Amino acid sequence: MNSRTGFSIAVYVVRLFLGTLFLYVSIDKIINPAKFAEIIYNYRILPVGMLNLVALIIPWLEAVLGITLIFGIWLETSALLLSGIIIVFIVLLISAISRGLDIQCGCFSLDADGGRVSWMRVIEDVLMLAGTLFIWFQALFKKKIS
Amino acid sequence: MYIHVVKIGVIPIVLKSLVLISISILLAIFFNFISPNKISWITKYRSISAGGRLLKKPVYGNQVIEYSDISIHPAEEINLIDVYKLYKGGRAIFLDARSFEDYKKGHIQGALSTPSDELGLIDSLIKELDLSQKIVAYCDDEECLISIDLALYLEEYGFYDVYFFVGGWSNWIGSGYPVSSGEKP
């Protein structure tokens, strides 16, 4: 196995992992939009009137981007969009932590014991961001050599 | 020396992003239309006056409560003077929404600890109470909103004589009213 094959496998594994993760976490939010909206409300950043709009669209965006990552569709765009979403999540988390809010994260699960806002959540998001940026760079590089 | 410039097609990326976002929006519209858990696209909210500010609290589900009797009222703010009258009257239950650690350091004498993140504890307590029970929820001070959340939670449960004391613990202790510390009320 040469280094290029190894690299391709690594990219594929990251794509599959992140794609499945985003698809998985979107399901609970799609099924329970009201619960997700309440979690967003607790961050106390968005105007109240917009909560439902965001709670309805973001999970579907996560699901669609999860699918495009898994099947390798428009990788450059998907990875870039996901990176943008993750950066927004990171900013929200840091803002909540800096304001001392002890609230439910809503990151992976909507359950009350599904994890609260903490630096650990920020680290997880930074790792995911590294993954999506890795996929983006790889897609750019592939485009360049083709 | 060669410098490799990777051309990023900005316009295709923007177009493809718009396509992906549009697909997500269409799926959201369709699924929200057929879902049993559908919600309105514009959030319905209730305006609540607290600490001189007007807060907007989103309303979900079938939480429309009809108030026809003047002794029945939605959860509302109460000031220090009135809260002390209720305290002296001895009929109201005081619920401390802060963490148990803060409660142990000091709380309104007789208040029960109901940390806002322990819904199980709150649920088991309110099951023992009559819905007509007069309740005052409080937390730290004007900056803290969990007493309002607790009061609204109780209201949604069916309690109809609930107040939130926005001045909270800092206002109470600043006035020299009775306090306790430790795990017991």
Chai-1 contact restraints between the chains, C-beta under 6 A:
chainA,res_idxA,chainB,res_idxB,connection_type,confidence,min_distance_angstrom,max_distance_angstrom,comment,restraint_id
A,N32,B,N37,contact,1.0,0.0,6.0,A-B,restraint_1
A,P33,B,I39,contact,1.0,0.0,6.0,A-B,restraint_2
A,A34,B,I39,contact,1.0,0.0,6.0,A-B,restraint_3
A,A34,B,Y60,contact,1.0,0.0,6.0,A-B,restraint_4
A,Y41,B,P58,contact,1.0,0.0,6.0,A-B,restraint_5
A,V48,B,T43,contact,1.0,0.0,6.0,A-B,restraint_6
A,V48,B,Y45,contact,1.0,0.0,6.0,A-B,restraint_7
A,V48,B,K56,contact,1.0,0.0,6.0,A-B,restraint_8
A,V48,B,P58,contact,1.0,0.0,6.0,A-B,restraint_9
A,G49,B,I42,contact,1.0,0.0,6.0,A-B,restraint_10
A,G49,B,T43,contact,1.0,0.0,6.0,A-B,restraint_11
A,L51,B,T43,contact,1.0,0.0,6.0,A-B,restraint_12
A,L51,B,P58,contact,1.0,0.0,6.0,A-B,restraint_13
A,N52,B,I39,contact,1.0,0.0,6.0,A-B,restraint_14
A,N52,B,W41,contact,1.0,0.0,6.0,A-B,restraint_15
A,N52,B,T43,contact,1.0,0.0,6.0,A-B,restraint_16
A,L53,B,W41,contact,1.0,0.0,6.0,A-B,restraint_17
A,L56,B,A28,contact,1.0,0.0,6.0,A-B,restraint_18
A,L56,B,N32,contact,1.0,0.0,6.0,A-B,restraint_19
A,I57,B,S24,contact,1.0,0.0,6.0,A-B,restraint_20
A,I57,B,I25,contact,1.0,0.0,6.0,A-B,restraint_21
A,I57,B,A28,contact,1.0,0.0,6.0,A-B,restraint_22
A,W60,B,S24,contact,1.0,0.0,6.0,A-B,restraint_23
A,W60,B,L27,contact,1.0,0.0,6.0,A-B,restraint_24
A,W60,B,A28,contact,1.0,0.0,6.0,A-B,restraint_25
A,L61,B,S24,contact,1.0,0.0,6.0,A-B,restraint_26
A,V64,B,L20,contact,1.0,0.0,6.0,A-B,restraint_27
A,V64,B,I23,contact,1.0,0.0,6.0,A-B,restraint_28
A,V64,B,S24,contact,1.0,0.0,6.0,A-B,restraint_29
A,W74,B,K16,contact,1.0,0.0,6.0,A-B,restraint_30
A,T77,B,I13,contact,1.0,0.0,6.0,A-B,restraint_31
A,T77,B,K16,contact,1.0,0.0,6.0,A-B,restraint_32
A,T77,B,S17,contact,1.0,0.0,6.0,A-B,restraint_33
A,L81,B,S17,contact,1.0,0.0,6.0,A-B,restraint_34
A,L140,B,V6,contact,1.0,0.0,6.0,A-B,restraint_35
A,K144,B,V6,contact,1.0,0.0,6.0,A-B,restraint_36
